[in-house]
Amino acid sequence: MSEKSTSMRDVFRETVLELAEKNPDIFVLTADVGVSFGFPTMKERIPKQTVETGIAEQNMVGIATGLAHSGKIPFVFAHAFVLSMRALEQIRTDVCYSNANVKFVGYCGGVAGGVLGNTHHALEDIGILKSLPNMSIIVPADGKEMGKAVRAAVEHKGPVYMRIGRSNEPIIYQNDYNFEMGKAVTLREGKDISLIATGLVVSEALKAADELAEEGIDARVINIHTIKPLDRETVIRAAEETRGIVTVEEHNLWGGLGESVATVIAEEKCVPVKRIGIPDTFVVIGAHPEILERYGITASNIADKAREIVS
Amino acid sequence: MVQDAELVKRLKKMAAFIRRDSIQMSLKAGCGHVGPGLSWTDICTVLFFHQLRIDPKNPDWLNRDRFILSKGHGCLPLYSALARKGFFPMEKLDTFCQLDSCLGGHPDCLAVPGVEISTGSLGHGLPIAIGMAIAAKSDNKKYRVITVMGDGELQEGTVWEAAMAAAHYRLDNLTGIIDCNKLEIDGPVKEVMNIEPLKDKWKSFGWYVEEMDGNDIEDILSTLERVFGYKEEKPRIIIAHTIKGKGVSFMENQVVWHYKAPDNDEARQAIREIDLALTKLK
């Protein structure tokens, strides 16, 4: 783990360490997955602000709630699947019901677990958690965005779920930019079609836009890093100013970004919408990129869907 | 231990008032967990009117003791105690379970002053209490964290995840009280899913364990004194033997009163019994 790693988990570690060394109220909790993001380093540098719970995620979320109700800002780090599903009732009843100031980091979101298989994928986390009142959901597109999300989460009062990959996610942002929770980032302007993506597959949407440009199709690329609260205005503007929308995400097509976008479109301004994601199925065994390829979460499929709308 | 007779008498009277409030609230609402409320009423009374360092004028006082009713369904005496302590007006008790009331069937910490955390789903209180106890240590604060659980609640796995963690972190500022009324919805706890041997279980998890008669004010007073005075770096648990429906003869040890409101006649009879007990104290 080099200091300059751009992996979301490494950026998370470095950012939270930097903030926690200045603010003794910031805590980090983990349930025996700490080594993967450098928890030992954290224990050395902020020993009084780390809590290891062992393999007991429900207890971990309860402890985080107690810390939050005592003025602390706990970051809870665990695999996305176990956090969003095993500890779901604690997240809903302990954290969200009392609007406790707990921040969650869901590791290996989507199918980033690759060959570890379906037990370790989280293709439902967004759908499950977006139905909880008071919960905000951020799916950063790269490490730089994760760093900004962590800072924003500290400033935000209330629960925040941040979904990250496993490691070595593509780099989206070469330069600094303005990050605001609930405000989408238009990465590329365009007037023919809007490609709306979230998470590390934003990179595929950008590649698709390049491909389309060669054919004279001018694609807008929007990164929706905050799925809840959703930036409705940006979605509506995309519907008004382009001929349709393709959504791209690493999630079950039920419950994810595409569903949220399609709901806004149905309510506000009807244009064709095509959703790309994992169909309602458990996925095949394969490496992360192989799984994405199998289900069409690729630049070429995004471009195909865009062509169908434009032609 | 020699106890202040006046204190004991005052607490016994208060327990009777709280029982009466609970009956009246459930009568008016037509619902409520009456039996599981009555079983821990004496513990509730000693905590709120003798042990807990809390300030109704300043419910968010940073140094207050933290009390969590993990068995959130037992909220009738909690609401009564908070009102009688001055956290909110007594008239509010009349709104229990009415539309838009702050006092629902399970306590909501954003709505009710003095309620530390929203509870109702079992097995949640102890993990949250651990978080508060760790925060107290981190802030070098002397407040105590106390949670009351049901005995049936101990069937939840999270209780034992938390039991491990509290001992691991040597949380000597954490005290659990188990309201062992021996009954849950489907019948006697030992028949539904046996949780014994309870004392051995907690001991083996690394806790300091005490037992008491949870419906005897004198025993509760002296046990709490011992537990709060205990010096070793261990979390503390008190197994409180109680009677479900305690204080109303026809409700005692009757599982049907787990969730049932009295009708007018039953409420009259219950209040007559409670008032009779009060008269004997004078």
Interface residues (C-beta under 8 A of the other chain):
Chain A: P24 K48 Q49 V51 T53 G54 A56 Q58 N59 M60 V61 G62 I63 A64 T65 G66 L67 A68 H69 S70 G71 K72 P74 E89 Q90 T93 D94 Y97 S98 N99
Chain B: R66 D108 C109 L110 E116 I117 S118 G120 S121 H124 L126 P127 I128 A129 I130 G131 M132 A133 I134 A135 A136 S138 D139 V145 G157 T158 E161 A162 M164 A165 H168 Y169
